[in-house]
Amino acid sequence: MNIIHNFYKQHPFLAILFAFQLFRLLLLPFFGMMPQDAYYDFYGEHLAWSYFDHPGMIGYLLRLFTTIFGKHVFVIKLADFTVTSLTLFAFYKLAGCFLPKQKQNLALVLIGSTFLVSILSTISTPDVPLLLFWTLSLIALYHAVFRQQKLYWLLAGLLMGLAFDSKYTAVLLQIGLILFLIFSNQYRKLLLSGWLWLCLLVSVLVTFPVFYWNYQHHFASFLFQSANRTGDIAKFQLKPKLFLGTIGTQLFLLLPVAFFGLVALTFKTIKKVLVKWQLPTDPILFLLCFFLPAFLGFFLISLFYWVKINWMMPSYITGFIFLAIFISRKSVRINVWIAAVLHLAFAIEVIFYPVQIKSDDTWFGWKQLANRVEILQKTYPNTFIFSADGYKTSAELSFFLPQKIYAQNIFHQPALQFDYVGDNMLLLAGKNALFVDSDPGFKNTDKHGTIPPELKLYFEDVQELNPIIIKNGNANARKFWVYYCVGYKVRK
């Protein structure tokens, strides 16, 4: 205890960070499998150059951990925690490039106490490897630009390519770099440097797996992530509720002091540039070029389109360093206390589940569902199993059950990566099936009473079975409708 006390006295903010990380690590065994965890493990179980809705880095990461440590829920969570811990270390190194020691520690504890890090540490998403490679890319670019260490251009290209192999948002790294060089009087000459263009060439070459997969599949992933969404955004239908929703999600992610601090600093910086026509110093300009495009860009998009909670995450790497330059120790302490209270409430929810989440985006009940479906299949042998809620139930059952699980591709509807695992639906012709359908906002334990029209279209006969009720103690926590489907009809 004396060692801990002395460490806290000498390094209070680092001690706080270690406390938060220890808290997250101890919480991992209580965390159930999120649908995202199961879906990206599905990536890893079906190795490919890339995948329909994202590049494959998160799948490769989970496959590595499960191959070494076994396929368990805790191992999936451990992979996220380990990579995010490396991201925090890289962030600390990056902050040290711009801040004195005291401010460097402030920046680390400021980001380390947020739900941004908690989400990355406990839920598998492409953002987990993205933020690691994003941060490492910025370190390499700092050495290449400010310290004129030419070989770091090659390393930066490699890391930016790996970031893109994690998530398409990484293209903002190249955009941020070009913006910085355009606006910097001192470093604008690097636009004509062969090292810069060699860096960009290397970054493109490293993304070969993503482009090759898209070439093989008619650029399906690029179209899904760009054309489909930009079409909705281009309608320019103002939706203020979506904007307010984005504020709410980012407020939750960063907590009040950090979020409103970033908003205030962004406003002051832009005002200063527009009024005095004076750009910040090059180090601050560098930070802003990797923060503002995503931060302001996605907030602008949120006026017309729902911006997911994780889309802005990479921008906060330099955003928090920028914030640490101006924020006081007192403000950081306030944010940390708020974080501590909310994380305690979060732990109670994870362990005891007192508040039922009326959504499939929950960690609770999936293992119990798989056990019940496995028992049910013994009553109805020689059946295949499928669901049709996007990916969530199908992915969870795929993780916990040994047999192949199908999604809404059974109905010839788009099923994300389930469309690209080499299924031949003709082999299922005439077979019987169990259809499992989640009822997230259930109000009773009764049967549905009606047969979904798709089941009638694709099967000779359908019988609704008793629903599967997942309990939390004596309380009913989740409900799944179940249908026994006879004679699958393959339709073209």
Steps between C-alpha positions, in 0.01 A plus 500: 500500500790736572631445147161587351466805727848626411438446130175697523676787680775514239288429191134569590364511146682188386369321810147604404551364148628166634197484731263545207683236297499256790127565543440420132711186517317370808167572333577290190397159646153638580446633150297281267546474126383807312361445149791700362746266674332197346472655155867594474599162640296369204743699284790321664340159456468564125833657408494711186691789342229734627130497585172649387441775753856561627863407437622195685747616766263447795421150372870414466563634850226287657608195303856544633384518862252212476758283325750559780271508804189312385156609387345654810309820565773618739766452230304721260478770767866456589597568140313832506644592840857417398494694174333801665763496775764518226308791351515684833877444515537628143279799588729578794800499267320718247392747770865523610587632154287809559464544876724540806497210747226633725266576211589165343374325813186716500425405141547130577269490801248722324453255212568192712208567733241540224240255373676526166777282642253281691307422182817423307623279787186288522327490159655370179469751217729603214578811707709289740789443255421826315582720798824313566627540144360854480702603807815323382461668159494843665815421698679400179373809317618722786853360468488527121374860490630676810823309554569443131578130548444377148462128566200580717315593179512133401387388846217754491388363163498146635303598810248712310442204270441270798259756643303487174509120518320550833231746393433731207492804729880482493499685167474810719866446591614579147250786480625644830861476390435679170295770676780562748762536227278735300435734794849490656731770367807324630422149382305569181813424300464134600213475251774479236704248698547155350484357853142623545383338179693183578320496835162530329596231247598260780170569679310409183703184440433378855126530435524244217292234687203736529510610138558145376196367690289783365624431148401135541151594623408789270609760756211401725659629820593840360149541359342396829706747703484789254231512234217365714567738788592807298172456313309548825719793607462667159124534555579787740197445716574680826451273801576697819430196719789316338730794573390504864546123512858538379567757772361254755711206383821704490421651840470146636819395324721785627308617812396863552822684580695349211217527247402860573866592535567375148192679365604829663860475381389413148271805491772732636761368258277539194391846615862608542590377154204674336527829693877544517578289194774334702570129499623319814862398538608196299479247788144608584412517131620141466273389784202686359539359148447149640221610735275757333419325168335204673365692800337779300428285195298237683314761704401665172388165358296435814262777392384266221607147595545289813868510601604194697662546838841373384545694176676795666725290721825541301474878508520500879858371499637842405190673639588401856861611456372835371263522798775415749698808392231728645309298760568538873578224749179586683290443188670168438427394859131588455483291182672210677255509793206501261664210314552304823135533605366408155740206465383367837140516375616333179658215699178445696307477172749255348514271803140508625307628194242694705390706198382288208624621162214492251730427211705219354810713564554341838744256657231322700335168421670384182670197655171394662326538165757279329458232768122503459524483119743211525256310722212586266688367202517158664118498493507604134809324361651550154394863491711799407474818709461856382390846606426820311582806713795628299780306662462505877319175588665307216847614607440419867372150423794450262738569787339271755375213282718259301286486184461753224244774567325691223359851481239672282686373193259206541237747375742626229525829688833684551677346800830690526797261528268198521453547124871435440580176680450265205149375574320299235131536580415213262647261757234611750207427268233291669663520841328605821610795713466680830446873462594711805370856513577749778226710659710779659214702648287206614203565726390144577609137463228402254548362154496747213186340357583569137748352253745744333413520127858420395478165676179416316667591171813291548369195689231242432365519855578709810410437864557753776656346812500632853724808526835480675500719812837602645485577871708722724440337835121474524436782253436455129783683324482403132265326259555312174228367272571157352350338190536145369518524121444197273628459144723789395419625150797653317372790295698698242 
